């Protein structure tokens, strides 16, 4: 079939297998261009199919020749209907990994569930024995608690009062005012249940109890802080409370791993175009302005550049892992530079529908959004017939 992008609001309903494969190949090529990393050898990536999780799997495999197990929850294709992009990404990754002689297997299912945890533990025990790095990169809006059975839904709301500010519809470039009503205590509690650290700790506890963690094993979860212009709706809102919980959990996990000399970190990453961030009011406008500045300064990074730098310059540099005063790795350091943020703040005041094309990088934002679904890549013939039914051979 010929596959074109079909949009509905902040979601693309189709994805392109050849484009997703090109995306994976591009990321692999970048990691290989930066040289070998004396990094992990047996890696579990929870949330492995898109964004930072996919970049972590690629960096582990093609930067450090690591064996990888990826856990994700993606929709497979059927005849005449495309898969979710993460399915095609994972199929492409495994194809490339196997061609390079690397171990790579995947599990498709709800990572919050006991069933998928048990299945993953059994696979590690059978094939790898132990793992030395666990990446936790889940980005789900809902979580069914494995013990209580309660379905929790996260919300994106400010706390304490309504929030109003500028945002942009990145499809049209229209800048407008948006208002969001404040969260209830139930909203906060549910968001912490979905996006906080409880599930991360459950994974590590179960891996440790089964003796599947290698001596000195590390685990990393991903977070975001961002600038003052987004903090009311993000870091000081419901998601921020969940991230606070995630970051506190890192210390608890580290304490639980002392006897194997293990360590848990939260890496604070840069603002990037994702399906989730595209739906957050204010964030698309901020990213558009930020990209313009960071590209002009030669500081711009996508997911793969961020994660390759995290591995090479932070986690596996041969030196002590540098952290901030709250124990977090700051790979958002270039985004949060005072000069960069001062320029964003100045552009923010000026940004309107009429001048955003000049002030911001809306074209770059749109391109990155299309890339998430395998579209707008050079070297892919989007007018050609392509096979939408792609299998992942090693789905366990």
Buried (B, 14 or more C-beta within 10 A) or exposed (E): EEBEBEEEEBEBEBBBBBBBBBBBBBBBEBBEEBEEBEBBBBBBBBBBBBBBBBBBBBBBBBBBBBBBBBBBBBBBBEEEEBBBBBBBBBBBBBBBBBEEEBBBBBBBBBBBBEEBBEBBBBBBEEEBEBBBBBBBBBBBBEBEBBEEEEEBEBBBBBBEEEBBBBBBBBBEBEBEEBEBEBBEEEBBBBBBBBBBBBBBBBBBEBBBEBEBBBEEBBBBBBBBBBBEBBBBBBBBBBBBBBBBBBBBBBBBBBEBBEEBEBBBBBBBBBBBBBBBBBBBBBBBBBBBBBBBBBEEEEBBBBBBBBBBBBBBEBBBBEEEBEBEEBBBBBBBBBBBBEEBBEBBEEBBEEBEEEEBEEBBBBEBBBBBBBBBBBBBBEEBEBEEEBEBBBEBEBBB
